[in-house]
Amino acid sequence: MGSFQQLAIWVVPVLFAITLHEVAHGWIAGKLGDPTARRLGRLSLNPIKHVDPIGTVVVPLLLFLTGGFIFGWAKPVPVTYENLRNPKRDMALVALAGPGANLAMALFWALLIKLAISLPGLPMAAVLGLIAIGKAGVIINLILMVLNLLPIPPLDGSRVLSGLLPDRYGYQLARIEPYGFVILLLLLVTGVLGSLLWPAVSGMMRGIGGLMGIHSIIGLF
């Protein structure tokens, strides 16, 4: 399969993964008392509302073309901390919503693979196409979920950890945020990021494959 075909397969799963991740943050924030995302139109499923030119387009494209560990990011959904009913706890719940959405999407794409191989009468070309898109959807969502759970500001995992730590330690963790992107970049170029993420991602792939009865297919990455 050529690079253009592979890119076409990955575009839709990547856009949905990033978009729904951000919408989940804003939706849960609204349920917990903060309407900021809704008022700014960020609860939209239109990917254009969430695209960050660098994080959504340039970085994933470069990593794809160079065979790297694909990840990206969207424009963060704004959350007004003071509007939350229980700010410290609720901020952790808002942070968990994004990775939770990615897990749900990984299960959805795995279900698509299951349906593709189970429904009678589908042309083989359609079956192979759905399997390819479904596999891309599973892998990108699991990567985004595990990546965002790392406790490195500004990733979601740091917000969750801050909600669990005493205030003085949470404050110290938050002070790292201006350096978070540099830390992630160093982890990426040194190969450490892939080493951190891949065991968890591959383990979850095996688990989802076993759950859906498609382990032999979903493991072919």
N, CA and C of each residue as an Amber inpcrd file, in Angstrom:
protein
   663
   0.8400000  -1.1870000   0.0000000   0.0000000   0.0000000   0.0000000
   0.8790000   1.2420000   0.0000000   0.5920000   2.1920000  -0.9140000
   1.3990000   3.3840000  -1.0230000   1.1710000   4.3580000   0.1140000
   2.0830000   5.3160000   0.2340000   1.9970000   6.3010000   1.3130000
   0.7170000   7.1160000   1.2250000   0.2910000   7.4740000  -0.0120000
  -0.9270000   8.2670000  -0.1630000  -2.1430000   7.4960000   0.3230000
  -2.2270000   6.2090000  -0.0130000  -3.3490000   5.3880000   0.4360000
  -3.3470000   5.2460000   1.9550000  -2.1610000   5.0280000   2.5190000
  -2.0670000   4.9180000   3.9750000  -2.4850000   6.2100000   4.6460000
  -2.0490000   7.3430000   4.0960000  -2.4190000   8.6420000   4.6600000
  -3.9260000   8.8420000   4.6050000  -4.5490000   8.4600000   3.4810000
  -5.9980000   8.6050000   3.3340000  -6.7370000   7.7670000   4.3820000
  -6.2030000   6.5920000   4.6830000  -6.8220000   5.7180000   5.6830000
  -6.7470000   6.3320000   7.0750000  -5.6310000   6.9940000   7.3780000
  -5.4190000   7.5190000   8.7210000  -6.1100000   8.8550000   8.9870000
  -6.4370000   9.6170000   7.9430000  -6.9400000  10.9790000   8.1430000
  -8.2050000  11.0050000   8.9970000  -9.2150000  10.2130000   8.6260000
 -10.4880000  10.2540000   9.3500000 -10.3380000   9.8020000  10.8080000
  -9.6920000   8.6620000  11.0850000  -9.5220000   8.2730000  12.4910000
  -8.7580000   9.3040000  13.3290000  -7.7240000   9.9190000  12.7440000
  -6.9540000  10.9170000  13.4990000  -7.8110000  12.1340000  13.8200000
  -8.5560000  12.6310000  12.8310000  -9.3940000  13.8140000  13.0630000
 -10.4710000  13.5320000  14.1000000 -11.1090000  12.3610000  14.0110000
 -12.1330000  12.0180000  15.0000000 -11.5200000  11.8320000  16.3860000
 -10.3500000  11.2110000  16.4480000  -9.7130000  10.9610000  17.7430000
  -9.4100000  12.2670000  18.4630000  -8.8560000  13.2190000  17.7490000
  -8.4830000  14.4940000  18.3570000  -9.7160000  15.3330000  18.6620000
 -10.6750000  15.3560000  17.7290000 -11.8760000  16.1710000  17.9100000
 -12.7070000  15.6970000  19.0990000 -13.0130000  14.4100000  19.1490000
 -13.8640000  13.8960000  20.2220000 -13.1600000  13.9450000  21.5770000
 -11.8400000  13.8480000  21.5660000 -11.0710000  14.0100000  22.8030000
 -11.3440000  15.3850000  23.4040000 -11.2660000  16.4210000  22.5650000
 -11.4760000  17.7800000  23.0630000 -12.9360000  18.0390000  23.4200000
 -13.8570000  17.5390000  22.5990000 -15.2790000  17.7210000  22.8970000
 -15.6340000  17.0820000  24.2340000 -15.0400000  15.9270000  24.5090000
 -15.3140000  15.2450000  25.7870000 -14.8940000  16.1100000  26.9680000
 -13.7390000  16.7660000  26.8640000 -13.3190000  17.6780000  27.9300000
 -14.3810000  18.7460000  28.1810000 -14.8050000  19.4030000  27.0890000
 -15.7630000  20.4930000  27.2300000 -17.1250000  20.0360000  27.7020000
 -17.5600000  18.8550000  27.2420000 -18.8790000  18.3530000  27.6290000
 -18.9250000  18.0310000  29.1200000 -17.8920000  17.3630000  29.6110000
 -17.8550000  17.0360000  31.0450000 -17.7220000  18.3070000  31.8770000
 -16.9280000  19.2700000  31.4080000 -16.8100000  20.5440000  32.1250000
 -18.1700000  21.2110000  32.2570000 -18.9710000  21.1580000  31.1710000
 -20.3110000  21.7350000  31.2260000 -21.1900000  21.0350000  32.2410000
 -21.0830000  19.7130000  32.3060000 -21.8710000  18.9600000  33.2810000
 -21.4570000  19.2910000  34.7180000 -20.2090000  19.7460000  34.8830000
 -19.6920000  20.0410000  36.2200000 -19.7410000  21.5280000  36.5530000
 -20.4250000  22.2980000  35.6980000 -20.6780000  23.6920000  36.0440000
 -20.0090000  24.7520000  35.2030000 -19.1550000  24.3560000  34.2630000
 -18.4410000  25.3560000  33.4610000 -18.9350000  25.3420000  32.0120000
 -19.6620000  26.3910000  31.5740000 -20.2060000  26.4280000  30.2150000
 -19.2590000  27.0690000  29.1910000 -18.0020000  27.3040000  29.5540000
 -17.0860000  28.0520000  28.6840000 -16.9700000  27.4250000  27.3020000
 -16.7350000  26.1210000  27.2360000 -16.5510000  25.4650000  25.9450000
 -17.7990000  25.5760000  25.0800000 -18.9640000  25.4150000  25.6930000
 -20.2140000  25.5190000  24.9280000 -20.3930000  26.9390000  24.3900000
 -20.1270000  27.9280000  25.2130000 -20.3040000  29.3220000  24.7900000
 -19.3520000  29.7020000  23.6580000 -18.1980000  29.0730000  23.6170000
 -17.2140000  29.3790000  22.5730000 -17.3570000  28.4760000  21.3500000
 -18.3920000  27.6460000  21.3420000 -18.6390000  26.7870000  20.1920000
 -17.7010000  25.6050000  20.0760000 -17.0740000  25.1850000  21.1970000
 -16.0960000  24.1150000  21.1420000 -16.6920000  22.7330000  21.4110000
 -18.0060000  22.6340000  21.5280000 -18.6280000  21.3200000  21.6540000
 -19.0500000  20.7780000  20.2950000 -18.5460000  21.3910000  19.2480000
 -18.8580000  21.0010000  17.8820000 -18.0420000  19.7810000  17.4580000
 -18.6630000  18.9270000  16.6300000 -17.9470000  17.7950000  16.0410000
 -17.2460000  18.1820000  14.7380000 -17.2970000  19.4470000  14.3920000
 -16.5760000  19.9450000  13.2200000 -15.0900000  20.0280000  13.5520000
 -14.2490000  19.2130000  12.9140000 -12.8190000  19.2070000  13.2600000
 -12.1440000  20.5670000  13.1190000 -12.6490000  21.4050000  12.2130000
 -12.0290000  22.7150000  11.9950000 -12.0400000  23.5500000  13.2760000
 -13.0520000  23.3420000  14.1120000 -13.1450000  24.0870000  15.3700000
 -12.0070000  23.7330000  16.3260000 -11.3700000  22.5800000  16.1180000
 -10.3980000  22.0810000  17.0830000  -8.9850000  21.9380000  16.5220000
  -8.8320000  22.1610000  15.2220000  -7.5380000  21.9210000  14.5790000
  -6.4900000  22.9190000  15.0400000  -5.3460000  22.3970000  15.4350000
  -4.1480000  23.2020000  15.6690000  -3.2220000  22.9260000  14.4770000
  -2.8590000  23.9560000  13.7040000  -2.0930000  23.7070000  12.4760000
  -0.8370000  22.8600000  12.6960000  -0.1550000  23.0900000  13.8110000
   1.0670000  22.3330000  14.0800000   0.7440000  20.9490000  14.6280000
  -0.0450000  20.9110000  15.6980000  -0.2760000  19.6500000  16.3910000
  -1.2020000  18.6960000  15.6850000  -2.1470000  19.2240000  14.8790000
  -3.1090000  18.3610000  14.2140000  -2.6940000  17.9990000  12.7980000
  -1.8610000  18.8400000  12.1790000  -1.5080000  18.6320000  10.7790000
  -0.0190000  18.3430000  10.6050000   0.8250000  19.2970000  10.9770000
   2.2480000  19.2070000  10.6480000   2.9320000  18.0620000  11.3830000
   2.7840000  18.0010000  12.6980000   3.4930000  16.9800000  13.4760000
   3.0470000  15.5590000  13.1030000   1.7270000  15.2520000  13.0900000
   1.3400000  13.8900000  12.6860000   1.7870000  13.5290000  11.2700000
   1.7260000  14.5120000  10.3460000   2.1230000  14.2350000   8.9650000
   3.6090000  13.9140000   8.8760000   4.4410000  14.7050000   9.5550000
   5.8810000  14.4550000   9.5310000   6.2190000  13.1090000  10.1600000
   5.5670000  12.8000000  11.2820000   5.8240000  11.5210000  11.9400000
   5.3760000  10.3620000  11.0580000   4.2510000  10.5360000  10.3650000
   3.7710000   9.4890000   9.4650000   4.7570000   9.2560000   8.3260000
   5.2290000  10.3420000   7.7170000   6.1190000  10.2150000   6.5630000
   7.4890000   9.6640000   6.9370000   7.8930000   9.8930000   8.1880000
   9.2020000   9.4060000   8.6270000   9.1080000   8.0690000   9.3590000
   7.8980000   7.5320000   9.4490000   7.7290000   6.2370000  10.1080000
   7.8470000   6.3120000  11.6100000   7.6180000   7.4860000  12.1690000
   7.7550000   7.6610000  13.6180000   6.5030000   7.2400000  14.3690000
   6.5350000   7.4470000  15.6820000   5.4300000   7.1230000  16.5720000
   4.4050000   8.2470000  16.4380000   3.2690000   7.9730000  15.8050000
   2.3270000   9.0250000  15.4360000   1.5450000   9.5100000  16.6550000
   1.5720000  10.8180000  16.8540000   0.6830000  11.4460000  17.8210000
   0.4830000  12.8930000  17.4030000  -0.4360000  13.5600000  18.0540000
  -0.6930000  14.9580000  17.7420000  -1.5660000  15.5610000  18.8180000
  -2.0120000  16.7770000  18.5690000  -2.8650000  17.4380000  19.5470000
  -3.7370000  18.4580000  18.8400000  -4.7860000  18.8840000  19.5090000
  -5.6850000  19.8950000  18.9830000  -5.5920000  21.1420000  19.8560000
  -6.3480000  22.1690000  19.4740000  -6.4340000  23.3420000  20.3360000
  -7.1310000  22.9340000  21.6300000  -6.5170000  23.1840000  22.7730000
  -7.1510000  22.7770000  24.0270000  -8.5020000  23.4670000  24.2250000
  -9.4740000  22.7090000  24.6960000 -10.7650000  23.2920000  25.0470000
 -10.5910000  24.1100000  26.3350000 -11.0210000  25.3780000  26.3280000
 -10.8630000  26.2000000  27.5290000 -11.7880000  25.7540000  28.6470000
 -11.2490000  25.6990000  29.8340000 -12.0250000  25.3680000  31.0270000
 -11.7610000  26.4510000  32.0690000 -12.8210000  27.0390000  32.5840000
 -12.6940000  28.0610000  33.6260000 -12.7630000  27.3730000  34.9800000
 -11.6040000  27.2720000  35.6020000 -11.4440000  26.5140000  36.8380000
 -12.4510000  26.9520000  37.9020000 -12.6390000  28.2610000  38.0150000
 -13.4890000  28.7980000  39.0850000 -14.9690000  28.4550000  38.9000000
 -15.3760000  28.1330000  37.6800000 -16.7860000  27.8000000  37.4400000
 -17.1540000  26.3910000  37.8890000 -16.1650000  25.5320000  38.0490000
 -16.4380000  24.1500000  38.4370000 -16.9500000  24.0940000  39.8680000
 -17.8740000  23.2080000  40.1150000 -18.4890000  23.1510000  41.4410000
 -17.5020000  22.7030000  42.5130000 -16.6400000  21.7600000  42.1800000
 -15.5820000  21.3140000  43.0940000 -14.2920000  21.3540000  42.2700000
 -13.6610000  22.5460000  42.1650000 -12.6310000  22.7460000  41.1350000
 -11.5230000  21.7070000  41.0960000 -10.9480000  21.3560000  42.2150000
  -9.8150000  20.4280000  42.1960000 -10.2420000  19.0510000  41.7170000
 -11.3160000  18.5400000  42.2750000 -11.8030000  17.2140000  41.8600000
 -12.3100000  17.2430000  40.4280000 -13.1000000  18.2720000  40.1140000
 -13.7380000  18.3270000  38.8060000 -12.7260000  18.5110000  37.6790000
 -11.6450000  19.2310000  37.9460000 -10.6310000  19.4040000  36.9090000
 -10.0030000  18.0520000  36.5550000  -9.8320000  17.2030000  37.5610000
  -9.3050000  15.8580000  37.3000000 -10.2900000  15.0470000  36.4580000
 -11.5890000  15.1890000  36.7340000 -12.6010000  14.4720000  35.9630000
 -12.6670000  14.9790000  34.5240000 -12.5530000  16.2970000  34.3580000
 -12.5190000  16.8740000  33.0080000 -11.3100000  16.3260000  32.2480000
 -10.1740000  16.2430000  32.9080000  -8.9620000  15.7220000  32.2690000
  -9.1400000  14.2640000  31.8550000  -9.7790000  13.4600000  32.6990000
  -9.9760000  12.0380000  32.3850000 -10.9300000  11.8260000  31.2130000
 -11.7860000  12.8120000  30.9600000 -12.7990000  12.6470000  29.9120000
 -12.1650000  12.4500000  28.5420000 -11.0670000  13.1460000  28.2600000
 -10.4230000  13.0240000  26.9530000  -9.9010000  11.6200000  26.6930000
  -9.0270000  11.0870000  27.5580000  -8.5860000   9.7030000  27.3820000
  -9.7340000   8.7040000  27.3980000 -10.7650000   8.9860000  28.2140000
 -11.9250000   8.1010000  28.2350000 -12.6160000   8.0560000  26.8790000
 -12.7160000   9.2090000  26.2180000 -13.3100000   9.2580000  24.8810000
 -12.4670000   8.4750000  23.8890000 -11.1560000   8.5570000  24.0200000
 -10.2830000   7.7970000  23.1180000 -10.4430000   6.2940000  23.3210000
 -10.6100000   5.8610000  24.5540000 -10.8450000   4.4340000  24.8060000
 -12.1540000   3.9950000  24.1590000 -13.2110000   4.8060000  24.3200000
 -14.4940000   4.4720000  23.7110000 -14.3770000   4.3940000  22.1880000
 -13.5990000   5.3120000  21.5930000 -13.4290000   5.2900000  20.1440000
 -12.6110000   4.0830000  19.6900000 -11.6140000   3.6860000  20.4750000
 -10.8430000   2.4910000  20.1290000 -11.7660000   1.2700000  20.0860000
 -12.6880000   1.1850000  21.0350000 -13.6450000   0.0820000  21.0490000
 -14.5920000   0.1640000  19.8440000 -14.9890000   1.3890000  19.4880000
 -15.8570000   1.5650000  18.3230000 -15.1760000   1.0770000  17.0480000
 -13.9100000   1.4700000  16.8490000 -13.2080000   1.0700000  15.6310000
 -12.9630000  -0.4450000  15.6180000 -12.7330000  -1.0370000  16.7820000
 -12.5800000  -2.4870000  16.8530000 -13.8910000  -3.1820000  16.4930000
 -15.0060000  -2.5920000  16.9460000 -16.3170000  -3.1410000  16.5980000
 -16.5580000  -3.0550000  15.0930000 -16.0830000  -1.9830000  14.4690000
 -16.2050000  -1.8490000  13.0200000 -15.4790000  -2.9940000  12.3110000
 -14.2800000  -3.3230000  12.8080000 -13.5400000  -4.4630000  12.2280000
 -14.3530000  -5.7460000  12.3940000 -14.9100000  -5.9360000  13.5900000
 -15.7150000  -7.1380000  13.8570000 -16.8850000  -7.2350000  12.8900000
 -17.5690000  -6.1240000  12.6710000 -18.7050000  -6.1200000  11.7600000
 -18.2550000  -6.3820000  10.3190000 -17.1110000  -5.8060000   9.9490000
 -16.6190000  -5.9670000   8.5760000 -16.3550000  -7.4240000   8.2360000
 -15.8550000  -8.1780000   9.2110000 -15.5340000  -9.5840000   8.9260000
 -16.7060000 -10.5180000   9.2260000 -17.7690000  -9.9770000   9.8290000
 -18.8970000 -10.8290000  10.2200000 -20.0840000 -10.6970000   9.2860000
 -20.2850000  -9.4990000   8.7040000 -21.4650000  -9.2870000   7.8700000
 -21.3140000 -10.0150000   6.5420000 -22.3080000 -10.7890000   6.1700000
 -22.2260000 -11.5190000   4.8910000 -22.4910000 -10.5820000   3.7110000
 -21.8970000 -10.9150000   2.5960000 -22.2150000 -10.2130000   1.3660000
 -21.3990000  -8.9750000   1.0780000 -20.5340000  -8.5560000   1.9970000
 -19.7150000  -7.3680000   1.7420000 -18.6240000  -7.7110000   0.7310000
 -18.4170000  -6.8550000  -0.2650000 -17.3110000  -7.0970000  -1.2000000
 -15.9740000  -7.1200000  -0.4580000 -15.0540000  -7.9270000  -0.9310000
 -13.7670000  -8.0650000  -0.2520000 -13.0420000  -6.7280000  -0.1540000
 -13.1670000  -5.8950000  -1.1900000 -12.5040000  -4.5910000  -1.1480000
 -13.0410000  -3.7460000   0.0070000 -14.3590000  -3.8060000   0.2320000
 -14.9640000  -3.0610000   1.3300000 -14.5060000  -3.6070000   2.6780000
 -14.4350000  -4.9260000   2.7910000 -13.9770000  -5.5550000   4.0340000
 -12.5480000  -5.1160000   4.3590000 -11.6760000  -5.1870000   3.3740000
 -10.2750000  -4.8180000   3.6010000 -10.1450000  -3.3380000   3.9340000
 -10.9560000  -2.4950000   3.2760000 -10.9190000  -1.0690000   3.5660000
 -11.3700000  -0.7590000   4.9800000 -12.4720000  -1.3760000   5.4210000
 -12.9720000  -1.1600000   6.7810000 -11.9920000  -1.6780000   7.8270000
 -11.3550000  -2.8030000   7.5390000 -10.3540000  -3.3320000   8.4730000
  -9.1880000  -2.3570000   8.6070000  -8.7290000  -1.8230000   7.4680000
  -7.5950000  -0.8930000   7.4980000  -7.9330000   0.3660000   8.2840000
  -9.1190000   0.9350000   8.0390000  -9.5240000   2.1460000   8.7600000
  -9.7410000   1.8320000  10.2330000 -10.3540000   0.6810000  10.5110000
 -10.5840000   0.3070000  11.9020000  -9.2940000   0.1160000  12.6780000
  -8.3110000  -0.5270000  12.0550000  -7.0180000  -0.7120000  12.7270000
  -6.3490000   0.6240000  13.0090000  -6.4200000   1.5430000  12.0410000
  -5.8560000   2.8760000  12.2570000  -6.5730000   3.5750000  13.4100000
  -7.9150000   3.4180000  13.4670000  -8.6770000   4.0390000  14.5460000
  -8.3170000   3.4920000  15.9160000  -8.1330000   2.1780000  16.0020000
  -7.7570000   1.5720000  17.2830000  -6.3980000   2.0900000  17.7390000
  -5.4190000   2.0620000  16.8440000  -4.0640000   2.3930000  17.2610000
  -3.9130000   3.8620000  17.6190000  -4.4990000   4.7790000  16.8300000
  -4.3160000   6.2010000  17.1270000  -5.0310000   6.5740000  18.4170000
  -6.1910000   5.9890000  18.6700000  -6.9110000   6.3160000  19.9070000
  -6.2080000   5.7590000  21.1350000  -5.6370000   4.5670000  21.0320000
  -4.9130000   4.0230000  22.1740000  -3.6270000   4.8120000  22.4300000
  -2.9620000   5.2400000  21.3590000  -1.7660000   6.0600000  21.5350000
  -2.1270000   7.3690000  22.2290000  -3.1900000   8.0410000  21.7620000
  -3.5790000   9.3150000  22.3660000  -4.0210000   9.1270000  23.8150000
  -4.7180000   8.0280000  24.0880000  -5.1600000   7.7920000  25.4580000
  -3.9730000   7.6200000  26.3990000  -3.0560000   6.7270000  26.0300000
  -1.9140000   6.4450000  26.9010000  -0.9960000   7.6670000  26.9960000
  -0.7590000   8.3230000  25.8610000   0.0770000   9.5250000  25.8720000
  -0.4750000  10.5750000  26.8110000  -1.7680000  10.8330000  26.7100000
  -2.3570000  11.8940000  27.5190000  -2.4430000  11.5460000  29.0000000
  -2.3110000  10.2840000  29.3340000  -2.3210000   9.9010000  30.7510000
  -0.9440000  10.0070000  31.4060000   0.0920000  10.3270000  30.6130000
   1.4000000  10.5590000  31.2240000   1.3260000  11.7930000  32.1260000
   1.9320000  11.7520000  33.2970000   1.8210000  12.8720000  34.2500000
   2.7930000  14.0100000  33.9560000   2.8130000  14.4450000  32.6990000
   3.6890000  15.5440000  32.2830000   2.8080000  16.7140000  31.8690000
   2.8700000  17.8440000  32.5670000   2.0670000  18.9940000  32.1430000
   2.4440000  19.4110000  30.7320000   1.4830000  19.8010000  29.8910000
   0.0500000  19.9900000  30.1910000  -0.8200000  18.7840000  29.8340000
  -0.2660000  17.5950000  29.7600000  -1.0600000  16.4180000  29.4140000
  -2.1060000  16.1370000  30.5000000  -3.1670000  15.4280000  30.1070000
  -4.2760000  15.1830000  31.0290000  -3.8440000  14.4560000  32.2990000
  -2.8600000  13.5830000  32.1710000  -2.4090000  12.8390000  33.3440000
  -1.9010000  13.7420000  34.4480000  -1.3120000  14.8780000  34.0750000
  -0.8200000  15.7980000  35.1010000  -1.9780000  16.4600000  35.8350000
  -3.0900000  16.7150000  35.1220000  -4.2730000  17.3060000  35.7680000
  -4.8990000  16.2990000  36.7420000  -4.9200000  15.0350000  36.3210000
  -5.4680000  14.0080000  37.2030000  -4.5980000  13.8700000  38.4530000
  -3.2750000  13.8250000  38.2460000  -2.3700000  13.6940000  39.3820000
  -2.4660000  14.8860000  40.3110000  -2.6040000  16.0860000  39.7450000
  -2.7390000  17.2870000  40.5790000  -3.9950000  17.2220000  41.4400000
  -5.0510000  16.6090000  40.8980000  -6.2760000  16.4720000  41.6660000
  -6.1570000  15.4960000  42.8150000  -5.1750000  14.6020000  42.7300000
  -4.9750000  13.6050000  43.7830000  -3.9420000  14.0470000  44.8160000
  -3.0280000  14.9160000  44.4020000  -1.9430000  15.3450000  45.2910000
  -2.3960000  16.4500000  46.2360000  -1.7480000  16.5760000  47.3850000
  -1.9550000  17.7730000  48.2110000  -1.6330000  19.0250000  47.4010000
  -2.2570000  20.1270000  47.7470000  -2.1490000  21.3510000  46.9440000
  -0.7110000  21.7810000  46.6990000   0.1450000  21.6700000  47.7070000
   1.5150000  22.1770000  47.5310000   2.2830000  21.3550000  46.4920000
   2.0120000  20.0660000  46.4160000   2.6900000  19.2270000  45.4220000
   2.0730000  19.4220000  44.0300000   0.7460000  19.6030000  44.0040000
   0.1000000  19.8920000  42.7330000   0.6120000  21.1920000  42.1320000
   0.8820000  22.1680000  42.9890000   1.4170000  23.4520000  42.5170000
   2.8100000  23.2550000  41.9300000   3.6240000  22.4530000  42.5690000
   4.9740000  22.1940000  42.0540000   4.9200000  21.4840000  40.7030000
   3.9760000  20.5620000  40.5520000   3.8260000  19.8690000  39.2770000
   3.4080000  20.8470000  38.1880000   2.4890000  21.7460000  38.5030000
   2.0110000  22.7140000  37.5200000   3.1240000  23.6450000  37.0490000
   4.1160000  23.8770000  37.8760000   5.2120000  24.7770000  37.5000000
   6.0680000  24.2100000  36.3650000   5.9440000  22.9180000  36.1050000
   6.7050000  22.2890000  35.0220000   6.0910000  22.5980000  33.6610000
   4.8220000  23.0450000  33.6350000   4.0800000  23.1530000  32.3830000
   4.7880000  23.9470000  31.2900000   5.4530000  25.0740000  31.5660000
   6.1270000  25.7940000  30.4770000   7.1960000  24.9620000  29.7600000
   7.6630000  23.9070000  30.4080000   8.7170000  23.0730000  29.8320000
   8.1790000  21.7340000  29.3140000   6.8570000  21.5450000  29.4140000
   6.2750000  20.2480000  29.0750000   6.4940000  19.8420000  27.6340000
   6.3240000  20.7910000  26.6970000   6.4970000  20.4400000  25.2980000
   7.9440000  20.0560000  25.0110000   8.8790000  20.7610000  25.6030000
  10.2940000  20.4490000  25.4010000  10.6020000  19.0530000  25.9450000
  10.0350000  18.7360000  27.1050000  10.2390000  17.4090000  27.6920000
   9.7050000  16.3240000  26.7610000   8.4950000  16.5360000  26.2270000
   7.9030000  15.5600000  25.3100000   8.7280000  15.4170000  24.0380000
   9.2280000  16.5430000  23.5260000  10.0380000  16.5030000  22.3050000
  11.3210000  15.7110000  22.5340000  11.9470000  15.9220000  23.6740000
  13.1710000  15.1810000  23.9950000  12.8810000  13.6890000  24.1410000
  11.7820000  13.3720000  24.7840000  11.4010000  11.9640000  24.9320000
  11.1290000  11.3310000  23.5760000  10.5620000  12.1180000  22.6530000
  10.2490000  11.6030000  21.3270000  11.5080000  11.3280000  20.5210000
  12.3930000  12.3150000  20.4420000  13.5710000  12.1740000  19.5690000
  14.5670000  11.1580000  20.1260000  14.5290000  10.9240000  21.4340000
  15.4370000   9.9340000  22.0110000  14.8610000   8.5230000  21.9940000
  13.6070000   8.3940000  21.5670000  12.9740000   7.0850000  21.5270000
  12.3720000   6.6420000  22.8400000  12.5420000   7.4560000  23.8790000
  12.0170000   7.0810000  25.1970000  10.4930000   7.0950000  25.1990000
   9.9040000   8.0570000  24.4680000   8.4490000   8.1590000  24.4590000
   7.8160000   6.8790000  23.9160000   8.3320000   6.3950000  22.8110000
   7.8130000   5.1480000  22.2620000   7.9810000   3.9800000  23.2190000
   9.1250000   3.9420000  23.9100000   9.3770000   2.8630000  24.8710000
   8.4110000   2.9250000  26.0420000   8.0090000   4.1430000  26.4150000
   7.0550000   4.3130000  27.5070000   5.6400000   3.9190000  27.0890000
   5.2740000   4.3110000  25.8650000   3.8970000   4.1420000  25.4350000
   3.5910000   2.7510000  24.8900000   4.5350000   2.2040000  24.1060000
   4.1910000   1.0150000  23.3390000   3.7980000  -0.2040000  24.1700000
   4.4420000  -0.5100000  25.3080000   3.9820000  -1.6770000  26.0770000
   2.5180000  -1.5650000  26.4920000   2.1040000  -0.3830000  26.9420000
   0.6990000  -0.1990000  27.3420000  -0.2220000  -0.2570000  26.1320000
   0.1730000   0.3940000  25.0390000  -0.6550000   0.4000000  23.8290000
  -0.8160000  -1.0180000  23.2760000   0.2800000  -1.7490000  23.1550000
   0.1990000  -3.0970000  22.5980000  -0.5800000  -4.0340000  23.5180000
  -0.4330000  -3.8460000  24.8330000  -1.2040000  -4.6570000  25.7690000
  -2.6980000  -4.4120000  25.6360000  -3.0850000  -3.1500000  25.4680000
  -4.5000000  -2.8300000  25.3030000  -5.0170000  -3.3170000  23.9570000
  -4.1700000  -3.2670000  22.9370000  -4.5680000  -3.8140000  21.6400000
  -4.8900000  -5.2960000  21.7700000  -4.0460000  -6.0220000  22.4840000
  -4.3030000  -7.4580000  22.6790000  -5.5950000  -7.6730000  23.4510000
  -5.8160000  -6.8240000  24.4730000  -7.0310000  -6.9580000  25.2640000
  -8.2860000  -6.6950000  24.4490000  -8.2790000  -5.6260000  23.6630000
  -9.4370000  -5.2940000  22.8340000  -9.6240000  -6.3550000  21.7480000
  -8.5120000  -6.8140000  21.1680000  -8.6030000  -7.8620000  20.1560000
  -9.2260000  -9.1220000  20.7080000  -8.8270000  -9.4910000  21.9350000
  -9.4170000 -10.6650000  22.5670000 -10.8780000 -10.4590000  22.8960000
 -11.2350000  -9.2650000  23.3770000 -12.6200000  -8.9480000  23.7320000
 -13.5370000  -9.0530000  22.5220000 -13.0640000  -8.5610000  21.3880000
 -13.8860000  -8.5310000  20.1790000 -13.7260000  -9.7950000  19.3190000
 -12.8090000 -10.6710000  19.7100000 -12.5770000 -11.8660000  18.9100000
 -11.8710000 -11.5850000  17.6060000 -11.0390000 -10.5410000  17.5900000
 -10.3360000 -10.1690000  16.3540000  -8.8390000 -10.0340000  16.6280000
  -8.3450000 -10.7920000  17.5850000  -6.9450000 -10.6240000  17.9920000
  -5.9790000 -10.8430000  16.8310000  -6.2790000 -11.8280000  15.9810000
  -5.3510000 -12.1280000  14.8810000  -5.2960000 -10.9900000  13.8690000
  -6.3710000 -10.1860000  13.7980000  -6.3990000  -9.0700000  12.8680000
  -5.8180000  -7.8200000  13.4890000  -6.2420000  -7.5150000  14.6900000
  -5.8530000  -6.2600000  15.3230000  -4.3850000  -6.2600000  15.7110000
  -3.7900000  -7.4300000  15.7830000  -2.3710000  -7.5040000  16.1410000
  -1.4370000  -7.2860000  14.9700000  -1.9950000  -7.1310000  13.7540000
  -1.1500000  -7.0180000  12.5740000  -0.7820000  -5.5790000  12.2830000
  -0.1300000  -4.9150000  13.2190000   0.3250000  -3.5440000  13.0040000
   1.8000000  -3.5730000  12.6980000
